[in-house]
Amino acid sequence: MSDTSSTPSSPTSSTSTLPSSAPSPQLNTLNLTENRIPVSEADIAAAAELKTQANKAFTSHDFPNAARLYSEAIEKNPNDPTFWCNRAYARMKLEEFGYAISDASQAIKLDSKYTKAYYRRGTCYLQTLNHQKSISDFKKVLTLEPKNETVRSQLQATQKLFRKIEFEKAIELEGEKNPVDRCHEIIAEGGCELDKAYVGPKLDVTDAGKYQITPEFVEGMIDWFKSGKTLPKRYVWEIVLGVYEHFIKEESLITVDIEEGVTCDVIGDVHGQFYDLLHLYSLTGKPDAKHYLLMNGDLVDRGSWSIEVILTAFAYKWLYPKYMYINRGNHEAKDMNSTYGFEGEAKHKHGDQSYKLFAHVFTTLPLATLICPTQPPRIKKANDILSPEGRKRFFVVHGGLFSKDEVTLDDIRTIPRVGRQPGQQGLMCELLWTDPQDAPGRGPSKRGVGIAFGPDVTKRWCTLNGVSGILRSHEVRQNGYQIEHNGLCTTVFSAPNYVDQAGNKGAYVRIDCSGEQKYFQFEATPHPPMKPMAYVQGGLGSMMM
């Protein structure tokens, strides 16, 4: 497939699409059950035609357009529960689970026996990790349709997942041994020796008997992965333990200076799409002294080669710790990994202890990176926000900004993160989960977790902290990136044709020593015939596609 990365695209509004859909505030306050709106026959007919168009857009995987058309149908005829339920489904595909829950709930108000609406709302609750509400909705479906064995199976799988998560929380409270320490113990006891039959790429061994990584190993490992093979568990542990030694020494906000002659590429979500990652690396180039890479979270889950993705990124970090950087995303978290596939994949390929090691090392990833060009801007604009030294600098974070204005870079730098999960509130949660919105101020999250922040919030925060702009990821953009909030907020997403159905481009952003930004787009590349979320346990994978 073709790509457009050899020529960077111009940062204009034509290169990106607006967020997929927005709430319908004029309808939010209506109680449509008690006071249905009078609708003319003409509007009913027009709404039905819009629904037909929306269905065609949905079938073509044009989910933003489908959501828009369903919204127009609702404007014409808000009394039809199928329009709300269908828009919920489009929003689910766009990962706007908070909005989808609201739509499905409205469909249920209009028709209390609408099983599809309960099912979709239950699926959204599962996606937002509200397992108990999900279980309640699946039970309601079975009350209405007792012979629906598909939903019965999904209910059982959700109950099993919920029990597992609760059990793991109890174990953590009892103080299970740090997985890094436990892996070192197992190695010292001889319980994780290299398989003598292994004929793949080999780590070097020092005179002291320690493993060390080389460029040749990384290249050999990538070729090994491309042939469909896995590394031995001992090498997996060595790579993860190797990067751990770097991450554990870093603060929650790290600073990366871009010296003269150096560039840094910011890469958004890749979500286990290994073959797209290799194509991306062929475009960016490998990390080296003149060219840094910063991966901005969500390396794992969804795609079914998450192990290959994370081991490749970690191997480069171990090999080039000053040239390769990795931020944490909301999917480098245990509850997300349990739901979206990485836990199942890690255990399938390398065992339970390996997954525990990954899960702990994810908590040591920095939460954000401050990219600091060392040269003054080539062209100074009146509205530029510069550092105290008069230079540009960029705050790179997976999600976005906060529910309060006064958060400083020092506050972020000192967030306790090691051994901790993002949770549902607080600074860490907001860094990893929030999204920009067009409207001023702050609003509810379309995801159901975190908040949405407006352009005025972004400007105040950047001004307070002397930050020239925010680079964040976390959301599909049809053209791979989008410049928002009057140029102060850029979303970059690097998983093209996300989960094999979104049809979007991927992108990355290059920053040079004076703070100039260039935007590069690329298309998806073919991969072996394995579906996304192949390792999700209990039959939940197809449900969340």
C-alpha positions as CSV (number, residue, x, y, z in Angstrom):
1,M,0.0,0.0,0.0
2,S,1.1,3.5,-0.6
3,D,2.1,6.1,2.0
4,T,2.6,9.9,1.9
5,S,5.4,10.1,4.3
6,S,8.2,11.0,1.9
7,T,6.6,14.5,1.7
8,P,5.3,16.0,4.9
9,S,1.8,17.4,4.9
10,S,1.0,21.0,5.6
11,P,-0.6,21.6,9.0
12,T,-3.9,22.9,7.7
13,S,-7.4,22.0,8.8
14,S,-7.9,20.1,5.6
15,T,-5.5,17.4,6.7
16,S,-7.6,16.2,9.6
17,T,-11.1,15.5,10.7
18,L,-13.1,16.9,13.6
19,P,-13.9,14.6,16.5
20,S,-16.5,12.1,15.4
21,S,-19.6,13.3,17.0
22,A,-21.0,15.5,19.7
23,P,-23.9,15.3,22.1
24,S,-27.2,16.8,21.2
25,P,-27.6,19.3,24.1
26,Q,-30.9,20.6,22.8
27,L,-32.3,17.1,23.3
28,N,-30.5,16.1,26.5
29,T,-33.1,17.8,28.8
30,L,-36.2,16.3,27.2
31,N,-38.1,13.6,28.8
32,L,-39.1,11.8,25.7
33,T,-41.0,9.1,27.5
34,E,-43.4,11.4,29.3
35,N,-43.6,14.1,26.6
36,R,-42.9,12.8,23.1
37,I,-42.4,15.6,20.6
38,P,-45.0,16.0,17.9
39,V,-43.3,15.0,14.6
40,S,-44.8,15.5,11.2
41,E,-45.1,12.8,8.6
42,A,-42.6,14.6,6.4
43,D,-40.0,14.6,9.2
44,I,-40.7,10.9,9.9
45,A,-40.0,10.2,6.3
46,A,-36.9,12.4,6.2
47,A,-35.5,10.7,9.3
48,A,-36.0,7.3,7.8
49,E,-34.1,8.3,4.7
50,L,-31.3,9.7,6.9
51,K,-31.2,6.4,8.8
52,T,-30.8,4.6,5.5
53,Q,-27.9,6.8,4.6
54,A,-26.3,6.4,8.0
55,N,-26.6,2.6,7.8
56,K,-24.7,2.7,4.5
57,A,-22.0,4.8,6.0
58,F,-21.8,2.5,8.9
59,T,-21.5,-0.6,6.6
60,S,-18.7,1.2,4.8
61,H,-16.9,1.8,8.2
62,D,-17.4,5.6,7.8
63,F,-18.4,5.8,11.5
64,P,-18.0,9.6,11.9
65,N,-20.4,10.2,9.0
66,A,-22.7,7.5,10.3
67,A,-22.9,9.2,13.7
68,R,-23.6,12.5,12.0
69,L,-26.4,11.1,9.9
70,Y,-28.0,9.3,12.9
71,S,-27.9,12.7,14.7
72,E,-29.7,14.4,11.9
73,A,-32.3,11.6,11.9
74,I,-32.7,12.2,15.7
75,E,-33.2,15.9,15.1
76,K,-36.0,15.1,12.7
77,N,-37.6,12.4,14.8
78,P,-36.3,12.0,18.4
79,N,-39.1,9.6,19.3
80,D,-37.7,6.6,17.4
81,P,-35.5,4.5,19.7
82,T,-33.7,2.8,16.8
83,F,-32.0,6.1,15.9
84,W,-30.6,6.5,19.4
85,C,-29.5,2.9,19.5
86,N,-27.9,3.0,16.1
87,R,-26.0,6.2,17.0
88,A,-24.9,4.4,20.2
89,Y,-23.4,1.7,18.0
90,A,-21.6,4.2,15.7
91,R,-20.2,5.9,18.8
92,M,-19.0,2.6,20.2
93,K,-17.0,2.1,17.0
94,L,-15.5,5.6,17.6
95,E,-14.7,4.6,21.3
96,E,-17.1,7.4,22.5
97,F,-18.5,5.1,25.1
98,G,-19.8,7.8,27.4
99,Y,-21.9,9.3,24.6
100,A,-23.0,5.8,23.6
101,I,-24.2,5.0,27.1
102,S,-26.3,8.1,27.0
103,D,-27.8,7.2,23.6
104,A,-28.5,3.6,24.6
105,S,-30.1,4.9,27.8
106,Q,-32.4,7.2,25.8
107,A,-33.4,4.3,23.6
108,I,-34.3,2.3,26.7
109,K,-36.4,5.3,28.0
110,L,-38.3,5.2,24.7
111,D,-38.7,1.4,24.7
112,S,-38.1,-0.4,28.0
113,K,-38.0,-3.8,26.2
114,Y,-35.4,-2.8,23.6
115,T,-32.9,-5.7,24.1
116,K,-30.4,-4.4,21.6
117,A,-30.1,-1.1,23.6
118,Y,-29.5,-2.9,26.8
119,Y,-26.9,-5.1,25.1
120,R,-25.1,-2.1,23.6
121,R,-25.1,-0.2,26.9
122,G,-23.8,-3.3,28.7
123,T,-21.0,-3.5,26.2
124,C,-20.1,0.1,26.8
125,Y,-20.1,-0.4,30.5
126,L,-17.7,-3.2,30.0
127,Q,-15.5,-1.1,27.8
128,T,-15.4,1.6,30.5
129,L,-14.6,-1.1,33.1
130,N,-17.9,-0.7,34.9
131,H,-18.4,-4.5,35.1
132,Q,-21.3,-4.5,37.6
133,K,-23.5,-2.3,35.4
134,S,-22.5,-4.4,32.4
135,I,-23.5,-7.6,34.1
136,S,-26.9,-5.9,35.1
137,D,-27.6,-5.0,31.5
138,F,-26.7,-8.4,30.1
139,K,-29.0,-10.0,32.7
140,K,-31.8,-7.7,31.6
141,V,-31.3,-8.9,28.0
142,L,-31.6,-12.5,29.2
143,T,-34.8,-11.7,31.1
144,L,-36.3,-10.4,27.8
145,E,-34.7,-13.1,25.7
146,P,-34.0,-16.2,27.9
147,K,-32.8,-18.3,24.9
148,N,-30.1,-15.9,23.8
149,E,-27.1,-18.1,24.3
150,T,-24.7,-15.6,22.8
151,V,-25.5,-13.0,25.5
152,R,-25.6,-15.7,28.2
153,S,-22.0,-16.7,27.2
154,Q,-20.9,-13.1,27.3
155,L,-22.6,-12.6,30.7
156,Q,-20.7,-15.5,32.1
157,A,-17.4,-14.3,30.6
158,T,-18.0,-10.8,32.1
159,Q,-18.8,-12.3,35.5
160,K,-15.6,-14.4,35.3
161,L,-13.6,-11.3,34.4
162,F,-15.1,-9.3,37.2
163,R,-14.3,-12.0,39.8
164,K,-10.8,-12.3,38.5
165,I,-10.2,-8.5,38.8
166,E,-11.6,-8.4,42.3
167,F,-9.4,-11.4,43.3
168,E,-6.3,-9.7,41.9
169,K,-7.1,-6.6,43.9
170,A,-7.4,-8.7,47.0
171,I,-4.0,-10.3,46.3
172,E,-2.4,-6.9,45.8
173,L,-3.7,-5.8,49.2
174,E,-2.1,-8.8,50.7
175,G,1.3,-7.6,49.4
176,E,2.4,-9.9,46.6
177,K,6.1,-9.8,45.9
178,N,7.3,-7.2,43.4
179,P,7.4,-9.0,40.0
180,V,10.8,-7.6,39.2
181,D,12.3,-9.0,42.4
182,R,10.5,-12.3,41.8
183,C,11.9,-12.7,38.3
184,H,15.4,-12.0,39.6
185,E,14.9,-14.7,42.2
186,I,13.7,-17.2,39.7
187,I,16.7,-16.5,37.4
188,A,19.1,-16.8,40.4
189,E,17.4,-20.1,41.3
190,G,17.9,-21.5,37.8
191,G,14.2,-21.5,37.1
192,C,14.4,-19.5,33.8
193,E,17.3,-20.9,31.8
194,L,17.6,-20.3,28.1
195,D,16.2,-23.3,26.1
196,K,19.2,-25.1,24.6
197,A,17.2,-25.9,21.4
198,Y,16.6,-22.2,20.7
199,V,18.3,-21.2,17.4
200,G,17.1,-17.6,17.0
201,P,18.9,-14.3,17.6
202,K,21.2,-14.3,20.7
203,L,21.9,-11.7,23.3
204,D,25.6,-11.1,24.0
205,V,27.0,-12.3,27.3
206,T,29.6,-10.2,29.2
207,D,32.6,-11.6,31.0
208,A,30.6,-11.2,34.2
209,G,27.9,-13.4,32.8
210,K,25.3,-10.6,32.2
211,Y,23.3,-10.4,29.1
212,Q,23.6,-7.3,27.0
213,I,21.8,-6.1,23.9
214,T,23.2,-5.2,20.5
215,P,21.9,-3.7,17.3
216,E,22.3,-7.1,15.6
217,F,20.1,-8.7,18.2
218,V,17.3,-6.2,17.7
219,E,17.4,-6.7,13.9
220,G,17.5,-10.4,14.3
221,M,14.6,-10.3,16.8
222,I,12.4,-8.3,14.4
223,D,13.1,-10.8,11.6
224,W,12.3,-13.6,14.0
225,F,9.0,-12.0,14.9
226,K,8.2,-11.4,11.2
227,S,8.6,-15.2,10.6
228,G,5.9,-15.8,13.3
229,K,8.2,-17.0,16.0
230,T,8.5,-16.0,19.7
231,L,11.5,-15.3,21.9
232,P,12.4,-17.6,24.8
233,K,11.0,-16.5,28.1
234,R,14.5,-15.7,29.5
235,Y,15.2,-13.2,26.7
236,V,11.8,-11.6,27.2
237,W,12.6,-11.1,30.9
238,E,16.0,-9.7,30.1
239,I,14.6,-7.1,27.8
240,V,11.9,-6.0,30.2
241,L,14.3,-6.0,33.2
242,G,16.8,-4.1,31.1
243,V,14.4,-1.2,30.3
244,Y,13.1,-1.3,33.9
245,E,16.6,-0.2,35.1
246,H,16.2,3.0,33.0
247,F,12.5,3.8,33.7
248,I,12.8,3.3,37.4
249,K,15.4,6.1,37.6
250,E,13.2,8.7,35.7
251,E,10.7,11.1,37.1
252,S,7.0,11.1,36.0
253,L,7.7,14.0,33.7
254,I,11.0,13.7,31.8
255,T,12.8,16.4,29.8
256,V,14.4,15.7,26.4
257,D,16.6,18.5,25.0
258,I,16.8,18.7,21.2
259,E,20.2,20.0,20.3
260,E,21.2,21.5,17.0
261,G,21.1,19.0,14.2
262,V,18.8,16.6,16.1
263,T,15.1,15.8,15.4
264,C,12.5,13.9,17.5
265,D,9.6,12.0,16.1
266,V,6.4,11.8,18.2
267,I,4.5,8.6,17.6
268,G,0.9,8.0,18.7
269,D,-1.0,4.9,19.5
270,V,0.1,1.7,17.7
271,H,-2.0,-0.8,19.6
272,G,-0.3,-4.0,18.8
273,Q,-0.2,-3.4,15.1
274,F,3.3,-4.8,14.6
275,Y,3.5,-4.8,10.9
276,D,2.3,-1.2,10.7
277,L,4.9,-0.4,13.4
278,L,7.7,-1.9,11.2
279,H,6.4,0.2,8.3
280,L,6.4,3.3,10.5
281,Y,10.0,2.7,11.7
282,S,11.1,2.3,8.1
283,L,9.7,5.9,7.6
284,T,11.0,7.5,10.8
285,G,14.3,5.7,10.9
286,K,15.7,3.9,13.9
287,P,16.6,5.9,17.0
288,D,20.1,7.3,17.0
289,A,22.2,10.3,18.2
290,K,20.7,12.6,15.6
291,H,17.1,11.3,15.6
292,Y,15.1,10.5,18.7
293,L,11.8,8.6,18.9
294,L,9.1,9.2,21.4
295,M,6.2,6.7,21.6
296,N,3.3,8.3,23.3
297,G,1.5,5.4,24.9
298,D,-1.0,2.6,24.0
299,L,1.6,0.3,22.4
300,V,-0.5,-2.7,23.5
301,D,-4.0,-4.1,23.4
302,R,-6.5,-4.3,20.6
303,G,-4.0,-5.5,18.0
304,S,-2.9,-9.2,18.2
305,W,0.9,-8.6,18.0
306,S,1.2,-6.5,21.2
307,I,4.0,-8.6,22.6
308,E,6.1,-8.1,19.4
309,V,5.3,-4.3,19.5
310,I,6.3,-3.8,23.2
311,L,9.4,-6.0,23.0
312,T,10.6,-4.1,19.9
313,A,10.1,-0.8,21.6
314,F,11.6,-1.9,24.8
315,A,14.6,-3.4,23.0
316,Y,15.3,-0.1,21.4
317,K,14.9,1.6,24.7
318,W,17.4,-0.8,26.4
319,L,19.8,-0.4,23.4
320,Y,19.5,3.4,23.1
321,P,18.1,4.8,26.4
322,K,19.0,8.4,25.4
323,Y,17.5,8.2,21.9
324,M,14.3,6.2,22.5
325,Y,11.5,7.4,24.8
326,I,8.2,5.8,25.8
327,N,5.3,7.5,27.6
328,R,2.6,5.5,29.4
329,G,-0.9,5.3,27.9
330,N,-4.2,4.4,29.4
331,H,-3.7,0.9,27.9
332,E,-0.5,0.3,29.8
333,A,-2.7,-0.6,32.7
334,K,-3.9,-3.9,34.3
335,D,-7.6,-3.4,34.0
336,M,-7.3,-2.5,30.3
337,N,-5.0,-5.4,29.6
338,S,-7.4,-7.8,31.2
339,T,-10.2,-6.5,28.9
340,Y,-8.5,-5.8,25.6
341,G,-6.2,-8.6,25.0
342,F,-2.6,-8.0,26.2
343,E,-2.9,-10.1,29.3
344,G,-4.2,-13.1,27.3
345,E,-1.5,-12.6,24.7
346,A,1.3,-12.3,27.2
347,K,0.2,-15.3,29.1
348,H,-0.3,-17.4,26.0
349,K,3.1,-16.6,24.6
350,H,5.3,-16.3,27.7
351,G,3.4,-17.3,30.8
352,D,1.8,-15.8,33.9
353,Q,4.9,-14.5,35.5
354,S,5.9,-12.7,32.3
355,Y,2.6,-10.9,32.3
356,K,3.1,-9.8,35.9
357,L,6.5,-8.5,35.0
358,F,5.1,-6.4,32.1
359,A,2.3,-5.1,34.2
360,H,4.6,-3.8,36.9
361,V,7.1,-2.3,34.5
362,F,4.3,-0.5,32.8
363,T,3.8,1.4,36.0
364,T,7.4,2.7,35.8
365,L,6.8,4.3,32.4
366,P,7.0,8.2,32.5
367,L,3.6,9.9,32.4
368,A,4.7,12.7,30.1
369,T,7.7,14.1,28.3
370,L,8.7,17.8,27.8
371,I,10.5,18.2,24.5
372,C,12.8,21.2,24.7
373,P,14.3,22.5,21.4
374,T,17.6,24.3,22.3
375,Q,17.6,26.9,19.5
376,P,15.3,29.9,19.3
377,P,12.4,29.8,16.9
378,R,13.3,30.6,13.3
379,I,10.2,32.6,12.9
380,K,8.6,34.3,16.0
381,K,4.9,34.8,16.0
382,A,3.1,37.3,18.3
383,N,0.9,34.6,19.8
384,D,3.7,32.1,20.5
385,I,4.0,30.9,24.0
386,L,7.7,30.3,24.8
387,S,9.7,29.0,27.7
388,P,11.3,31.5,30.2
389,E,14.5,31.2,27.9
390,G,12.5,32.3,24.9
391,R,12.4,28.9,23.2
392,K,9.6,26.6,22.2
393,R,8.9,23.5,24.2
394,F,6.2,20.8,23.8
395,F,4.3,18.8,26.4
396,V,3.8,15.3,25.1
397,V,1.2,13.2,27.0
398,H,-1.1,10.4,26.0
399,G,-4.4,11.9,27.0
400,G,-4.5,15.6,28.0
401,L,-5.1,18.3,30.6
402,F,-6.8,18.5,33.9
403,S,-10.0,19.2,35.8
404,K,-8.3,22.2,37.4
405,D,-6.2,25.0,36.0
406,E,-3.3,25.4,38.4
407,V,-1.4,22.1,37.7
408,T,2.3,22.8,37.1
409,L,5.1,20.9,35.4
410,D,6.6,20.3,38.8
411,D,3.3,18.8,40.0
412,I,3.4,16.4,37.1
413,R,7.1,15.6,37.6
414,T,6.5,14.4,41.2
415,I,3.3,12.3,40.7
416,P,3.9,8.9,42.4
417,R,3.4,6.3,39.7
418,V,5.5,3.2,40.3
419,G,3.3,0.3,41.2
420,R,0.1,2.4,40.7
421,Q,-2.7,2.2,38.2
422,P,-4.4,5.2,36.7
423,G,-7.8,4.7,38.4
424,Q,-10.8,6.8,37.6
425,Q,-9.8,10.2,38.9
426,G,-6.8,12.3,39.9
427,L,-3.8,13.7,37.9
428,M,-2.6,10.4,36.6
429,C,-6.0,9.4,35.3
430,E,-6.5,12.8,33.6
431,L,-3.1,12.7,32.0
432,L,-3.9,9.4,30.4
433,W,-7.6,9.7,29.7
434,T,-8.8,13.2,28.9
435,D,-9.7,14.6,25.4
436,P,-9.9,18.0,23.8
437,Q,-13.3,19.5,23.0
438,D,-14.3,22.4,20.7
439,A,-16.4,24.2,23.3
440,P,-14.7,26.5,25.9
441,G,-14.4,25.2,29.5
442,R,-14.6,21.7,30.6
443,G,-17.2,19.0,29.8
444,P,-18.0,15.4,30.5
445,S,-15.9,12.8,28.8
446,K,-17.4,11.2,25.7
447,R,-15.5,8.0,26.9
448,G,-17.1,7.9,30.4
449,V,-13.7,8.3,32.0
450,G,-11.9,11.6,32.6
451,I,-13.0,14.9,31.3
452,A,-13.0,17.0,28.1
453,F,-11.1,20.3,28.0
454,G,-11.6,23.3,25.8
455,P,-9.3,25.7,23.9
456,D,-9.4,28.2,26.7
457,V,-8.3,25.6,29.2
458,T,-5.4,24.7,26.9
459,K,-4.3,28.3,26.5
460,R,-4.3,29.0,30.2
461,W,-2.3,25.9,31.0
462,C,0.2,26.5,28.3
463,T,0.6,30.2,29.4
464,L,1.0,29.2,33.0
465,N,3.7,26.7,32.3
466,G,5.5,28.3,29.3
467,V,4.6,25.5,27.0
468,S,4.3,26.2,23.2
469,G,1.9,23.3,22.6
470,I,0.5,20.0,23.6
471,L,1.0,16.8,21.6
472,R,-1.3,14.0,22.6
473,S,-2.7,10.8,21.1
474,H,-5.5,8.6,22.6
475,E,-8.0,9.1,19.7
476,V,-8.4,8.0,16.1
477,R,-8.0,10.8,13.6
478,Q,-9.1,9.9,10.1
479,N,-6.0,11.6,8.6
480,G,-3.7,10.5,11.3
481,Y,-3.4,13.8,13.1
482,Q,-5.4,16.9,13.9
483,I,-4.3,20.4,14.9
484,E,-6.8,21.8,17.5
485,H,-7.3,24.6,20.0
486,N,-5.9,27.3,17.7
487,G,-2.7,25.4,17.1
488,L,-1.9,24.7,20.8
489,C,-3.1,21.0,20.8
490,T,-2.2,18.4,18.3
491,T,-3.6,14.8,18.3
492,V,-1.4,12.2,16.6
493,F,-2.5,8.6,16.0
494,S,-0.2,6.0,14.5
495,A,-2.3,2.9,14.1
496,P,-3.6,3.1,10.5
497,N,-6.8,1.3,9.7
498,Y,-7.3,0.8,13.4
499,V,-8.5,-2.6,14.4
500,D,-8.7,-3.5,10.7
501,Q,-11.9,-1.4,10.2
502,A,-11.5,2.3,10.8
503,G,-10.0,3.1,7.5
504,N,-7.9,5.9,8.9
505,K,-4.3,7.0,8.1
506,G,-1.5,6.9,10.6
507,A,0.8,9.8,11.3
508,Y,3.7,11.0,13.2
509,V,5.1,14.5,14.1
510,R,8.8,15.6,13.7
511,I,10.2,18.4,15.8
512,D,13.6,20.0,15.2
513,C,16.0,21.9,17.3
514,S,14.1,25.3,16.8
515,G,10.7,23.8,17.5
516,E,9.4,23.5,13.9
517,Q,6.9,20.7,13.4
518,K,6.4,18.6,10.3
519,Y,3.5,16.1,9.9
520,F,3.8,12.8,8.1
521,Q,1.0,10.5,7.1
522,F,1.1,6.8,6.1
523,E,-1.3,4.0,5.1
524,A,-1.8,0.6,6.6
525,T,0.4,-2.3,5.5
526,P,-0.7,-5.9,5.0
527,H,-0.4,-8.4,7.9
528,P,-0.9,-12.1,8.4
529,P,-4.5,-13.3,8.8
530,M,-5.1,-12.8,12.5
531,K,-8.0,-10.7,13.7
532,P,-7.6,-7.9,16.3
533,M,-8.1,-8.9,20.0
534,A,-7.5,-12.6,19.2
535,Y,-6.2,-13.3,22.7
536,V,-9.1,-11.7,24.6
537,Q,-10.3,-14.4,27.0
538,G,-13.9,-15.7,27.4
539,G,-15.2,-14.8,24.0
540,L,-15.3,-11.1,24.7
541,G,-13.1,-10.2,21.8
542,S,-15.7,-10.2,19.0
543,M,-18.1,-8.4,21.3
544,M,-15.8,-5.4,21.6
545,M,-14.9,-5.1,18.0
